[in-house]
Amino acid sequence: MIKSLSAKFVFEALDESGKEVLKSRTVGRLSVNTENKSLLTFSQAYGNLKGEQYVNVLKVTTEAVR
């Protein structure tokens, strides 16, 4: 049983020396019924708001184990 769902968005950025590095941003407390297509649509809209282009979108689930 899925207890919680979050998304991790990975994007490229420049560090202080000008090198390209990967950074990530996590958005939590999503509906556990979120489909992959909806998550990708959300990542595009969120990326537009933040001015970021995500190279990878990860769906992170926490499951209850009994």
PDB file of N, CA, C, O and CB in Angstrom:
ATOM      1  N   MET A   1       0.843  -1.173   0.000  1.00  0.00           N
ATOM      2  CA  MET A   1       0.000   0.000   0.000  1.00  0.00           C
ATOM      3  C   MET A   1       0.895   1.246   0.000  1.00  0.00           C
ATOM      4  O   MET A   1       1.811   1.369   0.814  1.00  0.00           O
ATOM      5  CB  MET A   1      -0.963  -0.007   1.224  1.00  0.00           C
ATOM      6  N   ILE A   2       0.614   2.156  -0.919  1.00  0.00           N
ATOM      7  CA  ILE A   2       1.397   3.386  -1.010  1.00  0.00           C
ATOM      8  C   ILE A   2       0.946   4.357   0.070  1.00  0.00           C
ATOM      9  O   ILE A   2      -0.239   4.670   0.186  1.00  0.00           O
ATOM     10  CB  ILE A   2       1.260   4.029  -2.414  1.00  0.00           C
ATOM     11  N   LYS A   3       1.902   4.826   0.856  1.00  0.00           N
ATOM     12  CA  LYS A   3       1.614   5.756   1.950  1.00  0.00           C
ATOM     13  C   LYS A   3       1.711   7.207   1.495  1.00  0.00           C
ATOM     14  O   LYS A   3       0.873   8.030   1.864  1.00  0.00           O
ATOM     15  CB  LYS A   3       2.570   5.514   3.114  1.00  0.00           C
ATOM     16  N   SER A   4       2.732   7.528   0.690  1.00  0.00           N
ATOM     17  CA  SER A   4       2.896   8.904   0.207  1.00  0.00           C
ATOM     18  C   SER A   4       3.605   8.895  -1.139  1.00  0.00           C
ATOM     19  O   SER A   4       4.244   7.917  -1.526  1.00  0.00           O
ATOM     20  CB  SER A   4       3.686   9.761   1.230  1.00  0.00           C
ATOM     21  N   LEU A   5       3.473  10.019  -1.841  1.00  0.00           N
ATOM     22  CA  LEU A   5       4.073  10.151  -3.162  1.00  0.00           C
ATOM     23  C   LEU A   5       4.696  11.531  -3.299  1.00  0.00           C
ATOM     24  O   LEU A   5       4.106  12.534  -2.896  1.00  0.00           O
ATOM     25  CB  LEU A   5       3.024   9.912  -4.273  1.00  0.00           C
ATOM     26  N   SER A   6       5.885  11.573  -3.867  1.00  0.00           N
ATOM     27  CA  SER A   6       6.532  12.851  -4.162  1.00  0.00           C
ATOM     28  C   SER A   6       7.202  12.733  -5.526  1.00  0.00           C
ATOM     29  O   SER A   6       7.321  11.640  -6.080  1.00  0.00           O
ATOM     30  CB  SER A   6       7.572  13.243  -3.049  1.00  0.00           C
ATOM     31  N   ALA A   7       7.633  13.861  -6.053  1.00  0.00           N
ATOM     32  CA  ALA A   7       8.309  13.885  -7.344  1.00  0.00           C
ATOM     33  C   ALA A   7       9.651  14.577  -7.180  1.00  0.00           C
ATOM     34  O   ALA A   7       9.776  15.569  -6.463  1.00  0.00           O
ATOM     35  CB  ALA A   7       7.444  14.601  -8.420  1.00  0.00           C
ATOM     36  N   LYS A   8      10.645  14.038  -7.855  1.00  0.00           N
ATOM     37  CA  LYS A   8      11.978  14.632  -7.835  1.00  0.00           C
ATOM     38  C   LYS A   8      12.305  15.054  -9.263  1.00  0.00           C
ATOM     39  O   LYS A   8      12.335  14.225 -10.173  1.00  0.00           O
ATOM     40  CB  LYS A   8      13.058  13.628  -7.267  1.00  0.00           C
ATOM     41  N   PHE A   9      12.550  16.349  -9.453  1.00  0.00           N
ATOM     42  CA  PHE A   9      12.849  16.910 -10.762  1.00  0.00           C
ATOM     43  C   PHE A   9      14.343  17.202 -10.838  1.00  0.00           C
ATOM     44  O   PHE A   9      14.875  17.922  -9.992  1.00  0.00           O
ATOM     45  CB  PHE A   9      12.013  18.196 -11.027  1.00  0.00           C
ATOM     46  N   VAL A  10      15.018  16.660 -11.829  1.00  0.00           N
ATOM     47  CA  VAL A  10      16.457  16.838 -12.002  1.00  0.00           C
ATOM     48  C   VAL A  10      16.689  17.818 -13.154  1.00  0.00           C
ATOM     49  O   VAL A  10      16.091  17.687 -14.222  1.00  0.00           O
ATOM     50  CB  VAL A  10      17.170  15.466 -12.274  1.00  0.00           C
ATOM     51  N   PHE A  11      17.570  18.806 -12.923  1.00  0.00           N
ATOM     52  CA  PHE A  11      17.864  19.802 -13.952  1.00  0.00           C
ATOM     53  C   PHE A  11      19.343  20.142 -13.953  1.00  0.00           C
ATOM     54  O   PHE A  11      20.059  19.883 -12.985  1.00  0.00           O
ATOM     55  CB  PHE A  11      17.027  21.072 -13.736  1.00  0.00           C
ATOM     56  N   GLU A  12      19.790  20.730 -15.062  1.00  0.00           N
ATOM     57  CA  GLU A  12      21.189  21.131 -15.189  1.00  0.00           C
ATOM     58  C   GLU A  12      21.340  22.593 -14.795  1.00  0.00           C
ATOM     59  O   GLU A  12      20.488  23.424 -15.109  1.00  0.00           O
ATOM     60  CB  GLU A  12      21.702  20.902 -16.631  1.00  0.00           C
ATOM     61  N   ALA A  13      22.434  22.895 -14.103  1.00  0.00           N
ATOM     62  CA  ALA A  13      22.718  24.271 -13.684  1.00  0.00           C
ATOM     63  C   ALA A  13      24.229  24.481 -13.726  1.00  0.00           C
ATOM     64  O   ALA A  13      24.999  23.524 -13.806  1.00  0.00           O
ATOM     65  CB  ALA A  13      22.147  24.563 -12.246  1.00  0.00           C
ATOM     66  N   LEU A  14      24.635  25.729 -13.670  1.00  0.00           N
ATOM     67  CA  LEU A  14      26.057  26.066 -13.638  1.00  0.00           C
ATOM     68  C   LEU A  14      26.471  26.373 -12.205  1.00  0.00           C
ATOM     69  O   LEU A  14      25.776  27.095 -11.490  1.00  0.00           O
ATOM     70  CB  LEU A  14      26.365  27.270 -14.567  1.00  0.00           C
ATOM     71  N   ASP A  15      27.615  25.816 -11.789  1.00  0.00           N
ATOM     72  CA  ASP A  15      28.117  26.127 -10.453  1.00  0.00           C
ATOM     73  C   ASP A  15      28.956  27.401 -10.496  1.00  0.00           C
ATOM     74  O   ASP A  15      29.005  28.085 -11.519  1.00  0.00           O
ATOM     75  CB  ASP A  15      28.949  24.948  -9.892  1.00  0.00           C
ATOM     76  N   GLU A  16      29.614  27.714  -9.383  1.00  0.00           N
ATOM     77  CA  GLU A  16      30.379  28.958  -9.270  1.00  0.00           C
ATOM     78  C   GLU A  16      31.521  29.049 -10.279  1.00  0.00           C
ATOM     79  O   GLU A  16      31.879  30.141 -10.720  1.00  0.00           O
ATOM     80  CB  GLU A  16      30.934  29.090  -7.874  1.00  0.00           C
ATOM     81  N   SER A  17      32.088  27.906 -10.643  1.00  0.00           N
ATOM     82  CA  SER A  17      33.220  27.908 -11.581  1.00  0.00           C
ATOM     83  C   SER A  17      32.772  27.824 -13.037  1.00  0.00           C
ATOM     84  O   SER A  17      33.606  27.823 -13.942  1.00  0.00           O
ATOM     85  CB  SER A  17      34.154  26.749 -11.271  1.00  0.00           C
ATOM     86  N   GLY A  18      31.465  27.755 -13.267  1.00  0.00           N
ATOM     87  CA  GLY A  18      30.945  27.694 -14.629  1.00  0.00           C
ATOM     88  C   GLY A  18      30.758  26.289 -15.165  1.00  0.00           C
ATOM     89  O   GLY A  18      30.394  26.109 -16.327  1.00  0.00           O
ATOM     90  N   LYS A  19      31.008  25.282 -14.321  1.00  0.00           N
ATOM     91  CA  LYS A  19      30.811  23.898 -14.746  1.00  0.00           C
ATOM     92  C   LYS A  19      29.336  23.536 -14.666  1.00  0.00           C
ATOM     93  O   LYS A  19      28.602  24.016 -13.802  1.00  0.00           O
ATOM     94  CB  LYS A  19      31.652  22.933 -13.883  1.00  0.00           C
ATOM     95  N   GLU A  20      28.923  22.674 -15.590  1.00  0.00           N
ATOM     96  CA  GLU A  20      27.541  22.214 -15.601  1.00  0.00           C
ATOM     97  C   GLU A  20      27.386  21.074 -14.591  1.00  0.00           C
ATOM     98  O   GLU A  20      28.132  20.096 -14.637  1.00  0.00           O
ATOM     99  CB  GLU A  20      27.117  21.755 -17.030  1.00  0.00           C
ATOM    100  N   VAL A  21      26.428  21.202 -13.692  1.00  0.00           N
ATOM    101  CA  VAL A  21      26.173  20.186 -12.672  1.00  0.00           C
ATOM    102  C   VAL A  21      24.684  19.849 -12.665  1.00  0.00           C
ATOM    103  O   VAL A  21      23.851  20.629 -13.127  1.00  0.00           O
ATOM    104  CB  VAL A  21      26.636  20.676 -11.266  1.00  0.00           C
ATOM    105  N   LEU A  22      24.370  18.671 -12.130  1.00  0.00           N
ATOM    106  CA  LEU A  22      22.975  18.273 -11.983  1.00  0.00           C
ATOM    107  C   LEU A  22      22.484  18.669 -10.599  1.00  0.00           C
ATOM    108  O   LEU A  22      23.162  18.434  -9.599  1.00  0.00           O
ATOM    109  CB  LEU A  22      22.801  16.751 -12.212  1.00  0.00           C
ATOM    110  N   LYS A  23      21.312  19.263 -10.549  1.00  0.00           N
ATOM    111  CA  LYS A  23      20.667  19.613  -9.286  1.00  0.00           C
ATOM    112  C   LYS A  23      19.271  19.023  -9.310  1.00  0.00           C
ATOM    113  O   LYS A  23      18.765  18.646 -10.367  1.00  0.00           O
ATOM    114  CB  LYS A  23      20.626  21.168  -9.063  1.00  0.00           C
ATOM    115  N   SER A  24      18.649  18.942  -8.140  1.00  0.00           N
ATOM    116  CA  SER A  24      17.297  18.386  -8.095  1.00  0.00           C
ATOM    117  C   SER A  24      16.408  19.216  -7.184  1.00  0.00           C
ATOM    118  O   SER A  24      16.866  19.923  -6.286  1.00  0.00           O
ATOM    119  CB  SER A  24      17.326  16.927  -7.620  1.00  0.00           C
ATOM    120  N   ARG A  25      15.148  19.097  -7.453  1.00  0.00           N
ATOM    121  CA  ARG A  25      14.121  19.785  -6.670  1.00  0.00           C
ATOM    122  C   ARG A  25      13.040  18.738  -6.373  1.00  0.00           C
ATOM    123  O   ARG A  25      12.618  18.013  -7.274  1.00  0.00           O
ATOM    124  CB  ARG A  25      13.526  21.057  -7.446  1.00  0.00           C
ATOM    125  N   THR A  26      12.594  18.658  -5.123  1.00  0.00           N
ATOM    126  CA  THR A  26      11.585  17.681  -4.731  1.00  0.00           C
ATOM    127  C   THR A  26      10.288  18.384  -4.360  1.00  0.00           C
ATOM    128  O   THR A  26      10.283  19.376  -3.632  1.00  0.00           O
ATOM    129  CB  THR A  26      12.083  16.825  -3.558  1.00  0.00           C
ATOM    130  N   VAL A  27       9.196  17.848  -4.877  1.00  0.00           N
ATOM    131  CA  VAL A  27       7.861  18.344  -4.549  1.00  0.00           C
ATOM    132  C   VAL A  27       7.128  17.191  -3.875  1.00  0.00           C
ATOM    133  O   VAL A  27       6.942  16.132  -4.474  1.00  0.00           O
ATOM    134  CB  VAL A  27       7.084  18.866  -5.836  1.00  0.00           C
ATOM    135  N   GLY A  28       6.715  17.397  -2.634  1.00  0.00           N
ATOM    136  CA  GLY A  28       6.078  16.332  -1.868  1.00  0.00           C
ATOM    137  C   GLY A  28       4.581  16.492  -1.735  1.00  0.00           C
ATOM    138  O   GLY A  28       3.978  17.427  -2.263  1.00  0.00           O
ATOM    139  N   ARG A  29       4.007  15.558  -1.020  1.00  0.00           N
ATOM    140  CA  ARG A  29       2.587  15.561  -0.677  1.00  0.00           C
ATOM    141  C   ARG A  29       1.683  15.554  -1.903  1.00  0.00           C
ATOM    142  O   ARG A  29       0.678  16.263  -1.946  1.00  0.00           O
ATOM    143  CB  ARG A  29       2.269  16.762   0.174  1.00  0.00           C
ATOM    144  N   LEU A  30       2.047  14.746  -2.902  1.00  0.00           N
ATOM    145  CA  LEU A  30       1.211  14.584  -4.081  1.00  0.00           C
ATOM    146  C   LEU A  30       0.198  13.475  -3.821  1.00  0.00           C
ATOM    147  O   LEU A  30       0.388  12.645  -2.932  1.00  0.00           O
ATOM    148  CB  LEU A  30       2.071  14.270  -5.336  1.00  0.00           C
ATOM    149  N   SER A  31      -0.865  13.468  -4.594  1.00  0.00           N
ATOM    150  CA  SER A  31      -1.874  12.421  -4.468  1.00  0.00           C
ATOM    151  C   SER A  31      -1.256  11.076  -4.838  1.00  0.00           C
ATOM    152  O   SER A  31      -0.528  10.980  -5.826  1.00  0.00           O
ATOM    153  CB  SER A  31      -3.107  12.725  -5.363  1.00  0.00           C
ATOM    154  N   VAL A  32      -1.540  10.046  -4.060  1.00  0.00           N
ATOM    155  CA  VAL A  32      -0.985   8.723  -4.339  1.00  0.00           C
ATOM    156  C   VAL A  32      -1.564   8.132  -5.620  1.00  0.00           C
ATOM    157  O   VAL A  32      -1.032   7.150  -6.137  1.00  0.00           O
ATOM    158  CB  VAL A  32      -1.248   7.783  -3.166  1.00  0.00           C
ATOM    159  N   ASN A  33      -2.630   8.705  -6.136  1.00  0.00           N
ATOM    160  CA  ASN A  33      -3.263   8.222  -7.365  1.00  0.00           C
ATOM    161  C   ASN A  33      -2.757   8.948  -8.610  1.00  0.00           C
ATOM    162  O   ASN A  33      -3.312   8.760  -9.693  1.00  0.00           O
ATOM    163  CB  ASN A  33      -4.765   8.377  -7.265  1.00  0.00           C
ATOM    164  N   THR A  34      -1.730   9.762  -8.482  1.00  0.00           N
ATOM    165  CA  THR A  34      -1.199  10.528  -9.605  1.00  0.00           C
ATOM    166  C   THR A  34      -0.614   9.593 -10.656  1.00  0.00           C
ATOM    167  O   THR A  34       0.214   8.735 -10.349  1.00  0.00           O
ATOM    168  CB  THR A  34      -0.131  11.526  -9.125  1.00  0.00           C
ATOM    169  N   GLU A  35      -1.055   9.769 -11.896  1.00  0.00           N
ATOM    170  CA  GLU A  35      -0.548   8.952 -12.997  1.00  0.00           C
ATOM    171  C   GLU A  35       0.729   9.569 -13.555  1.00  0.00           C
ATOM    172  O   GLU A  35       0.996  10.753 -13.350  1.00  0.00           O
ATOM    173  CB  GLU A  35      -1.613   8.810 -14.112  1.00  0.00           C
ATOM    174  N   ASN A  36       1.511   8.768 -14.257  1.00  0.00           N
ATOM    175  CA  ASN A  36       2.778   9.235 -14.821  1.00  0.00           C
ATOM    176  C   ASN A  36       2.574  10.397 -15.788  1.00  0.00           C
ATOM    177  O   ASN A  36       3.336  11.363 -15.763  1.00  0.00           O
ATOM    178  CB  ASN A  36       3.490   8.091 -15.532  1.00  0.00           C
ATOM    179  N   LYS A  37       1.558  10.314 -16.634  1.00  0.00           N
ATOM    180  CA  LYS A  37       1.297  11.373 -17.612  1.00  0.00           C
ATOM    181  C   LYS A  37       0.987  12.692 -16.901  1.00  0.00           C
ATOM    182  O   LYS A  37       1.453  13.749 -17.325  1.00  0.00           O
ATOM    183  CB  LYS A  37       0.126  10.977 -18.542  1.00  0.00           C
ATOM    184  N   SER A  38       0.208  12.634 -15.831  1.00  0.00           N
ATOM    185  CA  SER A  38      -0.122  13.837 -15.063  1.00  0.00           C
ATOM    186  C   SER A  38       1.122  14.415 -14.396  1.00  0.00           C
ATOM    187  O   SER A  38       1.279  15.633 -14.312  1.00  0.00           O
ATOM    188  CB  SER A  38      -1.191  13.523 -14.003  1.00  0.00           C
ATOM    189  N   LEU A  39       1.991  13.547 -13.930  1.00  0.00           N
ATOM    190  CA  LEU A  39       3.228  13.993 -13.288  1.00  0.00           C
ATOM    191  C   LEU A  39       4.145  14.706 -14.292  1.00  0.00           C
ATOM    192  O   LEU A  39       4.779  15.704 -13.952  1.00  0.00           O
ATOM    193  CB  LEU A  39       3.963  12.796 -12.657  1.00  0.00           C
ATOM    194  N   LEU A  40       4.212  14.197 -15.515  1.00  0.00           N
ATOM    195  CA  LEU A  40       5.019  14.848 -16.547  1.00  0.00           C
ATOM    196  C   LEU A  40       4.442  16.206 -16.929  1.00  0.00           C
ATOM    197  O   LEU A  40       5.187  17.164 -17.132  1.00  0.00           O
ATOM    198  CB  LEU A  40       5.119  13.957 -17.784  1.00  0.00           C
ATOM    199  N   THR A  41       3.120  16.291 -17.026  1.00  0.00           N
ATOM    200  CA  THR A  41       2.468  17.572 -17.320  1.00  0.00           C
ATOM    201  C   THR A  41       2.747  18.572 -16.212  1.00  0.00           C
ATOM    202  O   THR A  41       3.036  19.738 -16.480  1.00  0.00           O
ATOM    203  CB  THR A  41       0.949  17.385 -17.498  1.00  0.00           C
ATOM    204  N   PHE A  42       2.662  18.116 -14.960  1.00  0.00           N
ATOM    205  CA  PHE A  42       2.957  18.969 -13.812  1.00  0.00           C
ATOM    206  C   PHE A  42       4.409  19.442 -13.843  1.00  0.00           C
ATOM    207  O   PHE A  42       4.689  20.605 -13.551  1.00  0.00           O
ATOM    208  CB  PHE A  42       2.672  18.221 -12.502  1.00  0.00           C
ATOM    209  N   SER A  43       5.329  18.549 -14.196  1.00  0.00           N
ATOM    210  CA  SER A  43       6.748  18.923 -14.227  1.00  0.00           C
ATOM    211  C   SER A  43       7.015  19.993 -15.285  1.00  0.00           C
ATOM    212  O   SER A  43       7.845  20.876 -15.068  1.00  0.00           O
ATOM    213  CB  SER A  43       7.621  17.686 -14.500  1.00  0.00           C
ATOM    214  N   GLN A  44       6.333  19.929 -16.412  1.00  0.00           N
ATOM    215  CA  GLN A  44       6.503  20.951 -17.451  1.00  0.00           C
ATOM    216  C   GLN A  44       5.986  22.301 -16.976  1.00  0.00           C
ATOM    217  O   GLN A  44       6.644  23.323 -17.167  1.00  0.00           O
ATOM    218  CB  GLN A  44       5.779  20.535 -18.741  1.00  0.00           C
ATOM    219  N   ALA A  45       4.812  22.308 -16.359  1.00  0.00           N
ATOM    220  CA  ALA A  45       4.235  23.561 -15.856  1.00  0.00           C
ATOM    221  C   ALA A  45       5.096  24.137 -14.734  1.00  0.00           C
ATOM    222  O   ALA A  45       5.354  25.340 -14.708  1.00  0.00           O
ATOM    223  CB  ALA A  45       2.792  23.332 -15.354  1.00  0.00           C
ATOM    224  N   TYR A  46       5.541  23.291 -13.811  1.00  0.00           N
ATOM    225  CA  TYR A  46       6.372  23.736 -12.691  1.00  0.00           C
ATOM    226  C   TYR A  46       7.713  24.266 -13.195  1.00  0.00           C
ATOM    227  O   TYR A  46       8.219  25.268 -12.691  1.00  0.00           O
ATOM    228  CB  TYR A  46       6.596  22.584 -11.691  1.00  0.00           C
ATOM    229  N   GLY A  47       8.283  23.589 -14.189  1.00  0.00           N
ATOM    230  CA  GLY A  47       9.541  24.034 -14.779  1.00  0.00           C
ATOM    231  C   GLY A  47       9.411  25.393 -15.445  1.00  0.00           C
ATOM    232  O   GLY A  47      10.329  26.211 -15.380  1.00  0.00           O
ATOM    233  N   ASN A  48       8.270  25.637 -16.088  1.00  0.00           N
ATOM    234  CA  ASN A  48       8.033  26.946 -16.704  1.00  0.00           C
ATOM    235  C   ASN A  48       7.969  28.038 -15.648  1.00  0.00           C
ATOM    236  O   ASN A  48       8.488  29.134 -15.861  1.00  0.00           O
ATOM    237  CB  ASN A  48       6.737  26.931 -17.522  1.00  0.00           C
ATOM    238  N   LEU A  49       7.342  27.755 -14.519  1.00  0.00           N
ATOM    239  CA  LEU A  49       7.258  28.736 -13.436  1.00  0.00           C
ATOM    240  C   LEU A  49       8.629  29.032 -12.826  1.00  0.00           C
ATOM    241  O   LEU A  49       8.930  30.178 -12.490  1.00  0.00           O
ATOM    242  CB  LEU A  49       6.307  28.236 -12.351  1.00  0.00           C
ATOM    243  N   LYS A  50       9.448  28.008 -12.688  1.00  0.00           N
ATOM    244  CA  LYS A  50      10.770  28.156 -12.068  1.00  0.00           C
ATOM    245  C   LYS A  50      11.857  28.555 -13.062  1.00  0.00           C
ATOM    246  O   LYS A  50      12.964  28.912 -12.659  1.00  0.00           O
ATOM    247  CB  LYS A  50      11.163  26.866 -11.392  1.00  0.00           C
ATOM    248  N   GLY A  51      11.549  28.495 -14.363  1.00  0.00           N
ATOM    249  CA  GLY A  51      12.557  28.798 -15.379  1.00  0.00           C
ATOM    250  C   GLY A  51      13.596  27.702 -15.509  1.00  0.00           C
ATOM    251  O   GLY A  51      14.760  27.977 -15.799  1.00  0.00           O
ATOM    252  N   GLU A  52      13.184  26.459 -15.297  1.00  0.00           N
ATOM    253  CA  GLU A  52      14.096  25.314 -15.347  1.00  0.00           C
ATOM    254  C   GLU A  52      13.602  24.305 -16.380  1.00  0.00           C
ATOM    255  O   GLU A  52      12.401  24.179 -16.617  1.00  0.00           O
ATOM    256  CB  GLU A  52      14.222  24.645 -13.951  1.00  0.00           C
ATOM    257  N   GLN A  53      14.547  23.591 -16.990  1.00  0.00           N
ATOM    258  CA  GLN A  53      14.233  22.520 -17.931  1.00  0.00           C
ATOM    259  C   GLN A  53      14.663  21.212 -17.281  1.00  0.00           C
ATOM    260  O   GLN A  53      15.856  20.988 -17.073  1.00  0.00           O
ATOM    261  CB  GLN A  53      14.946  22.737 -19.325  1.00  0.00           C
ATOM    262  N   TYR A  54      13.709  20.349 -16.958  1.00  0.00           N
ATOM    263  CA  TYR A  54      14.020  19.113 -16.245  1.00  0.00           C
ATOM    264  C   TYR A  54      14.461  18.025 -17.216  1.00  0.00           C
ATOM    265  O   TYR A  54      13.784  17.746 -18.206  1.00  0.00           O
ATOM    266  CB  TYR A  54      12.808  18.641 -15.436  1.00  0.00           C
ATOM    267  N   VAL A  55      15.609  17.413 -16.919  1.00  0.00           N
ATOM    268  CA  VAL A  55      16.144  16.350 -17.763  1.00  0.00           C
ATOM    269  C   VAL A  55      15.687  14.977 -17.293  1.00  0.00           C
ATOM    270  O   VAL A  55      15.811  13.994 -18.023  1.00  0.00           O
ATOM    271  CB  VAL A  55      17.661  16.411 -17.786  1.00  0.00           C
ATOM    272  N   ASN A  56      15.160  14.908 -16.077  1.00  0.00           N
ATOM    273  CA  ASN A  56      14.677  13.642 -15.527  1.00  0.00           C
ATOM    274  C   ASN A  56      13.605  13.933 -14.485  1.00  0.00           C
ATOM    275  O   ASN A  56      13.732  14.868 -13.695  1.00  0.00           O
ATOM    276  CB  ASN A  56      15.843  12.816 -14.907  1.00  0.00           C
ATOM    277  N   VAL A  57      12.552  13.126 -14.492  1.00  0.00           N
ATOM    278  CA  VAL A  57      11.479  13.244 -13.508  1.00  0.00           C
ATOM    279  C   VAL A  57      11.341  11.886 -12.833  1.00  0.00           C
ATOM    280  O   VAL A  57      11.098  10.877 -13.494  1.00  0.00           O
ATOM    281  CB  VAL A  57      10.121  13.702 -14.173  1.00  0.00           C
ATOM    282  N   LEU A  58      11.496  11.868 -11.515  1.00  0.00           N
ATOM    283  CA  LEU A  58      11.407  10.623 -10.752  1.00  0.00           C
ATOM    284  C   LEU A  58      10.162  10.632  -9.882  1.00  0.00           C
ATOM    285  O   LEU A  58       9.851  11.629  -9.231  1.00  0.00           O
ATOM    286  CB  LEU A  58      12.665  10.420  -9.885  1.00  0.00           C
ATOM    287  N   LYS A  59       9.461   9.519  -9.879  1.00  0.00           N
ATOM    288  CA  LYS A  59       8.283   9.348  -9.031  1.00  0.00           C
ATOM    289  C   LYS A  59       8.747   8.569  -7.798  1.00  0.00           C
ATOM    290  O   LYS A  59       9.172   7.420  -7.912  1.00  0.00           O
ATOM    291  CB  LYS A  59       7.102   8.596  -9.797  1.00  0.00           C
ATOM    292  N   VAL A  60       8.664   9.195  -6.626  1.00  0.00           N
ATOM    293  CA  VAL A  60       9.170   8.597  -5.388  1.00  0.00           C
ATOM    294  C   VAL A  60       7.987   8.191  -4.517  1.00  0.00           C
ATOM    295  O   VAL A  60       7.188   9.032  -4.106  1.00  0.00           O
ATOM    296  CB  VAL A  60      10.108   9.586  -4.624  1.00  0.00           C
ATOM    297  N   THR A  61       7.885   6.900  -4.243  1.00  0.00           N
ATOM    298  CA  THR A  61       6.782   6.405  -3.417  1.00  0.00           C
ATOM    299  C   THR A  61       7.309   5.880  -2.092  1.00  0.00           C
ATOM    300  O   THR A  61       8.402   5.316  -2.019  1.00  0.00           O
ATOM    301  CB  THR A  61       6.000   5.302  -4.155  1.00  0.00           C
ATOM    302  N   THR A  62       6.523   6.072  -1.056  1.00  0.00           N
ATOM    303  CA  THR A  62       6.794   5.492   0.251  1.00  0.00           C
ATOM    304  C   THR A  62       5.667   4.514   0.527  1.00  0.00           C
ATOM    305  O   THR A  62       4.492   4.879   0.498  1.00  0.00           O
ATOM    306  CB  THR A  62       6.907   6.594   1.380  1.00  0.00           C
ATOM    307  N   GLU A  63       6.035   3.272   0.795  1.00  0.00           N
ATOM    308  CA  GLU A  63       5.026   2.242   0.999  1.00  0.00           C
ATOM    309  C   GLU A  63       4.997   1.788   2.449  1.00  0.00           C
ATOM    310  O   GLU A  63       6.025   1.736   3.125  1.00  0.00           O
ATOM    311  CB  GLU A  63       5.285   1.053   0.082  1.00  0.00           C
ATOM    312  N   ALA A  64       3.794   1.460   2.910  1.00  0.00           N
ATOM    313  CA  ALA A  64       3.623   0.920   4.256  1.00  0.00           C
ATOM    314  C   ALA A  64       3.842  -0.589   4.194  1.00  0.00           C
ATOM    315  O   ALA A  64       3.212  -1.283   3.396  1.00  0.00           O
ATOM    316  CB  ALA A  64       2.204   1.265   4.836  1.00  0.00           C
ATOM    317  N   VAL A  65       4.727  -1.084   5.032  1.00  0.00           N
ATOM    318  CA  VAL A  65       5.034  -2.511   5.074  1.00  0.00           C
ATOM    319  C   VAL A  65       4.531  -3.066   6.390  1.00  0.00           C
ATOM    320  O   VAL A  65       4.782  -2.503   7.455  1.00  0.00           O
ATOM    321  CB  VAL A  65       6.561  -2.774   4.903  1.00  0.00           C
ATOM    322  N   ARG A  66       3.831  -4.159   6.304  1.00  0.00           N
ATOM    323  CA  ARG A  66       3.296  -4.778   7.525  1.00  0.00           C
ATOM    324  C   ARG A  66       3.929  -6.103   7.779  1.00  0.00           C
ATOM    325  O   ARG A  66       3.600  -6.766   8.763  1.00  0.00           O
ATOM    326  CB  ARG A  66       1.798  -4.943   7.438  1.00  0.00           C
TER     327      ARG A  66
END
